[in-house]
Amino acid sequence: MALTATSKEPIRSAELFCYAIAMQSSEEKLVRALVTDEALQSLASSPDSSKEMLAQHRSSIEDIASRKHTSGQIEPDGSVHVTSADVKP
């Protein structure tokens, strides 16, 4: 079941070193996609902030989260984690 983007703004989690992006499943259930700071920094060609990298690459990050969700790579709490290993070419 693929995930789709929502219009909700990402939320920063300083204690988890990530951003949470709200996505929606085909059953209209909200799913958190957690994008690590390390993943965002691996996308940077310069020392841009994680927030800027998230804004710039949000669509491709959401695509990765959707593919992981569809393939069953879901955490016990129902979230999907996008890490640096997922965004490296």
N, CA, C and O atoms as a DFTB+ gen file, in Angstrom:
356 C
 N C O
     1  1       0.831      -1.175       0.000
     2  2       0.000       0.000       0.000
     3  2       0.878       1.242       0.000
     4  3       1.624       1.492       0.947
     5  1       0.782       1.997      -1.049
     6  2       1.610       3.191      -1.210
     7  2       1.154       4.304      -0.273
     8  3      -0.009       4.381       0.122
     9  1       2.101       5.153       0.063
    10  2       1.805       6.333       0.870
    11  2       1.744       7.548      -0.040
    12  3       2.407       7.601      -1.076
    13  1       0.942       8.519       0.360
    14  2       0.878       9.770      -0.372
    15  2       1.228      10.912       0.570
    16  3       1.066      10.817       1.787
    17  1       1.707      11.984      -0.025
    18  2       2.098      13.162       0.749
    19  2       0.868      13.855       1.322
    20  3      -0.231      13.758       0.776
    21  1       1.076      14.549       2.425
    22  2       0.030      15.409       2.999
    23  2       0.548      16.840       2.978
    24  3       1.719      17.077       2.685
    25  1      -0.301      17.765       3.281
    26  2       0.114      19.170       3.303
    27  2       0.650      19.593       4.665
    28  3       1.007      20.756       4.852
    29  1       0.710      18.672       5.611
    30  2       1.198      18.999       6.959
    31  2       2.686      19.318       6.923
    32  3       3.456      18.675       6.209
    33  1       3.074      20.311       7.698
    34  2       4.479      20.692       7.791
    35  2       5.265      19.624       8.560
    36  3       4.744      19.064       9.524
    37  1       6.496      19.334       8.158
    38  2       7.334      18.397       8.912
    39  2       7.592      18.935      10.325
    40  3       7.646      20.146      10.543
    41  1       7.747      18.030      11.257
    42  2       8.001      18.397      12.650
    43  2       9.399      17.930      13.027
    44  3       9.765      16.782      12.772
    45  1      10.166      18.804      13.624
    46  2      11.531      18.493      14.060
    47  2      11.503      17.755      15.388
    48  3      10.819      18.186      16.317
    49  1      12.230      16.656      15.494
    50  2      12.418      15.934      16.750
    51  2      13.891      16.007      17.105
    52  3      14.701      15.239      16.587
    53  1      14.237      16.933      17.992
    54  2      15.635      17.118      18.381
    55  2      16.169      15.903      19.124
    56  3      17.342      15.558      18.979
    57  1      15.331      15.252      19.911
    58  2      15.824      14.101      20.675
    59  2      16.075      12.880      19.803
    60  3      16.897      12.032      20.151
    61  1      15.373      12.778      18.668
    62  2      15.593      11.655      17.752
    63  2      16.491      12.026      16.575
    64  3      16.804      11.174      15.743
    65  1      16.912      13.303      16.496
    66  2      17.769      13.787      15.403
    67  2      17.141      13.506      14.042
    68  3      17.782      12.956      13.146
    69  1      15.869      13.896      13.904
    70  2      15.174      13.656      12.648
    71  2      14.003      14.620      12.480
    72  3      13.664      15.385      13.383
    73  1      13.401      14.557      11.298
    74  2      12.147      15.245      11.016
    75  2      11.081      14.185      10.801
    76  3      11.353      13.131      10.226
    77  1       9.876      14.462      11.260
    78  2       8.736      13.580      11.029
    79  2       7.861      14.204       9.949
    80  3       7.437      15.355      10.059
    81  1       7.599      13.426       8.909
    82  2       6.728      13.860       7.821
    83  2       5.459      13.017       7.898
    84  3       5.530      11.789       7.939
    85  1       4.300      13.671       7.917
    86  2       3.028      12.944       7.935
    87  2       2.678      12.536       6.508
    88  3       2.665      13.360       5.594
    89  1       2.394      11.247       6.340
    90  2       1.968      10.724       5.040
    91  2       0.690       9.929       5.275
    92  3       0.351       9.601       6.413
    93  1      -0.016       9.621       4.187
    94  2      -1.292       8.937       4.318
    95  2      -1.285       7.647       3.517
    96  3      -0.850       7.611       2.367
    97  1      -1.781       6.581       4.154
    98  2      -1.880       5.292       3.463
    99  2      -3.155       5.260       2.628
   100  3      -3.998       6.152       2.734
   101  1      -3.289       4.239       1.806
   102  2      -4.483       4.117       0.963
   103  2      -5.746       3.906       1.805
   104  3      -6.858       4.126       1.324
   105  1      -5.573       3.482       3.053
   106  2      -6.715       3.329       3.968
   107  2      -6.996       4.617       4.736
   108  3      -7.777       4.628       5.688
   109  1      -6.345       5.709       4.311
   110  2      -6.476       7.032       4.926
   111  2      -5.940       7.073       6.356
   112  3      -6.369       7.902       7.159
   113  1      -5.011       6.186       6.668
   114  2      -4.358       6.173       7.971
   115  2      -3.081       7.020       7.874
   116  3      -2.327       6.898       6.908
   117  1      -2.842       7.876       8.876
   118  2      -1.616       8.669       8.881
   119  2      -0.431       7.809       9.283
   120  3      -0.508       7.027      10.230
   121  1       0.659       7.959       8.557
   122  2       1.894       7.220       8.811
   123  2       3.016       8.244       8.939
   124  3       3.138       9.146       8.110
   125  1       3.842       8.100       9.989
   126  2       4.990       8.990      10.156
   127  2       6.181       8.450       9.386
   128  3       6.566       7.291       9.540
   129  1       6.757       9.303       8.559
   130  2       8.026       8.985       7.909
   131  2       9.086       9.790       8.640
   132  3       9.061      11.021       8.613
   133  1      10.016       9.104       9.292
   134  2      11.076       9.769      10.040
   135  2      12.325       9.835       9.185
   136  3      12.854       8.804       8.768
   137  1      12.795      11.039       8.922
   138  2      13.969      11.259       8.078
   139  2      15.107      11.730       8.969
   140  3      15.023      12.798       9.575
   141  1      16.167      10.939       9.049
   142  2      17.268      11.276       9.947
   143  2      18.066      12.469       9.433
   144  3      18.140      12.719       8.230
   145  1      18.661      13.198      10.373
   146  2      19.540      14.313      10.008
   147  2      20.684      13.819       9.128
   148  3      21.091      14.493       8.182
   149  1      21.195      12.636       9.452
   150  2      22.294      12.058       8.679
   151  2      21.876      11.845       7.220
   152  3      22.661      12.095       6.304
   153  1      20.656      11.389       7.010
   154  2      20.154      11.199       5.639
   155  2      20.084      12.535       4.914
   156  3      20.468      12.634       3.749
   157  1      19.598      13.558       5.600
   158  2      19.489      14.879       4.974
   159  2      20.861      15.457       4.671
   160  3      21.057      16.062       3.617
   161  1      21.808      15.280       5.573
   162  2      23.153      15.803       5.336
   163  2      23.849      15.066       4.198
   164  3      24.678      15.653       3.502
   165  1      23.526      13.794       3.998
   166  2      24.159      13.062       2.892
   167  2      23.654      13.551       1.540
   168  3      24.289      13.303       0.515
   169  1      22.526      14.238       1.528
   170  2      21.996      14.822       0.291
   171  2      22.636      16.168      -0.032
   172  3      22.535      16.657      -1.157
   173  1      23.290      16.757       0.953
   174  2      23.810      18.113       0.793
   175  2      25.133      18.125       0.043
   176  3      26.025      17.317       0.303
   177  1      25.237      19.052      -0.887
   178  2      26.518      19.256      -1.566
   179  2      27.278      20.400      -0.901
   180  3      28.434      20.669      -1.228
   181  1      26.613      21.062       0.032
   182  2      27.228      22.129       0.830
   183  2      26.664      22.007       2.241
   184  3      25.738      21.231       2.472
   185  1      27.210      22.759       3.177
   186  2      26.745      22.623       4.560
   187  2      25.394      23.292       4.826
   188  3      25.258      24.065       5.775
   189  1      24.401      22.997       3.994
   190  2      23.061      23.529       4.205
   191  2      22.436      22.883       5.437
   192  3      22.857      21.813       5.878
   193  1      21.431      23.550       5.980
   194  2      20.759      22.995       7.148
   195  2      19.886      21.807       6.753
   196  3      19.489      21.665       5.597
   197  1      19.599      20.964       7.732
   198  2      18.739      19.809       7.495
   199  2      17.368      20.258       7.009
   200  3      16.769      19.614       6.148
   201  1      16.872      21.359       7.558
   202  2      15.557      21.851       7.162
   203  2      15.548      22.253       5.680
   204  3      14.582      21.983       4.966
   205  1      16.616      22.890       5.230
   206  2      16.709      23.264       3.814
   207  2      16.787      22.022       2.926
   208  3      16.175      21.981       1.858
   209  1      17.532      21.022       3.359
   210  2      17.643      19.782       2.585
   211  2      16.301      19.069       2.519
   212  3      15.941      18.514       1.481
   213  1      15.565      19.083       3.614
   214  2      14.244      18.460       3.626
   215  2      13.325      19.154       2.632
   216  3      12.628      18.492       1.863
   217  1      13.321      20.485       2.643
   218  2      12.468      21.237       1.716
   219  2      12.856      20.948       0.271
   220  3      11.988      20.793      -0.588
   221  1      14.138      20.876       0.004
   222  2      14.630      20.669      -1.356
   223  2      14.361      19.262      -1.878
   224  3      14.109      19.083      -3.070
   225  1      14.412      18.266      -1.005
   226  2      14.321      16.860      -1.432
   227  2      13.084      16.138      -0.897
   228  3      13.021      14.909      -0.921
   229  1      12.113      16.895      -0.418
   230  2      10.955      16.269       0.230
   231  2      10.252      15.252      -0.662
   232  3       9.894      14.169      -0.199
   233  1      10.055      15.580      -1.911
   234  2       9.334      14.677      -2.815
   235  2      10.052      13.332      -2.954
   236  3       9.415      12.281      -2.877
   237  1      11.363      13.357      -3.158
   238  2      12.092      12.090      -3.307
   239  2      12.139      11.327      -1.981
   240  3      12.122      10.096      -1.983
   241  1      12.197      12.031      -0.859
   242  2      12.173      11.372       0.457
   243  2      10.820      10.704       0.674
   244  3      10.753       9.586       1.185
   245  1       9.742      11.384       0.288
   246  2       8.413      10.785       0.406
   247  2       8.281       9.560      -0.495
   248  3       7.631       8.586      -0.115
   249  1       8.878       9.592      -1.668
   250  2       8.873       8.426      -2.562
   251  2       9.587       7.243      -1.914
   252  3       9.107       6.111      -1.980
   253  1      10.722       7.505      -1.292
   254  2      11.477       6.448      -0.603
   255  2      10.642       5.872       0.531
   256  3      10.558       4.653       0.685
   257  1      10.025       6.737       1.323
   258  2       9.192       6.276       2.438
   259  2       8.028       5.421       1.932
   260  3       7.696       4.402       2.537
   261  1       7.419       5.832       0.836
   262  2       6.309       5.070       0.276
   263  2       6.767       3.689      -0.192
   264  3       6.095       2.690       0.067
   265  1       7.910       3.632      -0.883
   266  2       8.439       2.330      -1.337
   267  2       8.749       1.419      -0.156
   268  3       8.452       0.225      -0.194
   269  1       9.348       1.982       0.895
   270  2       9.670       1.164       2.067
   271  2       8.391       0.649       2.730
   272  3       8.332      -0.504       3.156
   273  1       7.377       1.498       2.814
   274  2       6.102       1.094       3.418
   275  2       5.453      -0.011       2.590
   276  3       4.975      -1.004       3.139
   277  1       5.436       0.163       1.275
   278  2       4.843      -0.826       0.373
   279  2       5.553      -2.175       0.478
   280  3       4.916      -3.224       0.390
   281  1       6.881      -2.142       0.667
   282  2       7.637      -3.396       0.760
   283  2       7.656      -3.976       2.173
   284  3       8.325      -4.978       2.424
   285  1       6.923      -3.346       3.096
   286  2       6.802      -3.898       4.449
   287  2       7.896      -3.494       5.415
   288  3       8.002      -4.065       6.500
   289  1       8.714      -2.518       5.042
   290  2       9.786      -2.057       5.935
   291  2       9.220      -1.011       6.901
   292  3       9.528       0.178       6.826
   293  1       8.391      -1.505       7.799
   294  2       7.659      -0.661       8.739
   295  2       8.139      -0.970      10.155
   296  3       8.309      -2.133      10.522
   297  1       8.354       0.074      10.942
   298  2       8.795      -0.088      12.328
   299  2       7.631      -0.596      13.186
   300  3       6.474      -0.462      12.787
   301  1       7.919      -1.176      14.358
   302  2       6.845      -1.692      15.220
   303  2       5.775      -0.649      15.581
   304  3       4.619      -0.999      15.819
   305  1       6.170       0.632      15.620
   306  2       5.185       1.674      15.951
   307  2       4.401       2.147      14.726
   308  3       3.575       3.053      14.834
   309  1       4.656       1.536      13.551
   310  2       3.944       1.886      12.337
   311  2       4.620       2.935      11.480
   312  3       4.143       3.247      10.388
   313  1       5.733       3.489      11.963
   314  2       6.436       4.523      11.200
   315  2       7.383       3.888      10.187
   316  3       7.661       2.689      10.233
   317  1       7.868       4.720       9.277
   318  2       8.854       4.316       8.282
   319  2      10.063       5.213       8.475
   320  3       9.923       6.434       8.552
   321  1      11.249       4.623       8.554
   322  2      12.477       5.401       8.749
   323  2      13.229       5.534       7.433
   324  3      13.469       4.549       6.734
   325  1      13.595       6.766       7.110
   326  2      14.428       7.033       5.930
   327  2      15.810       7.433       6.452
   328  3      15.963       8.455       7.122
   329  1      16.803       6.617       6.136
   330  2      18.157       6.830       6.644
   331  2      19.100       7.196       5.517
   332  3      18.711       7.226       4.349
   333  1      20.342       7.474       5.875
   334  2      21.329       7.839       4.855
   335  2      21.538       6.704       3.852
   336  3      21.820       6.961       2.682
   337  1      21.403       5.459       4.294
   338  2      21.555       4.328       3.364
   339  2      20.458       4.341       2.292
   340  3      20.669       3.846       1.185
   341  1      19.308       4.897       2.614
   342  2      18.202       4.946       1.666
   343  2      18.362       6.049       0.615
   344  3      17.822       5.936      -0.485
   345  1      19.088       7.099       0.942
   346  2      19.172       8.244       0.027
   347  2      20.473       8.288      -0.770
   348  3      20.597       9.086      -1.700
   349  1      21.428       7.458      -0.427
   350  2      22.693       7.447      -1.162
   351  2      22.485       6.835      -2.537
   352  3      21.775       5.841      -2.682
   353  1      23.119       7.444      -3.565
   354  2      22.957       6.920      -4.929
   355  2      23.582       5.546      -5.111
   356  3      23.524       4.981      -6.203
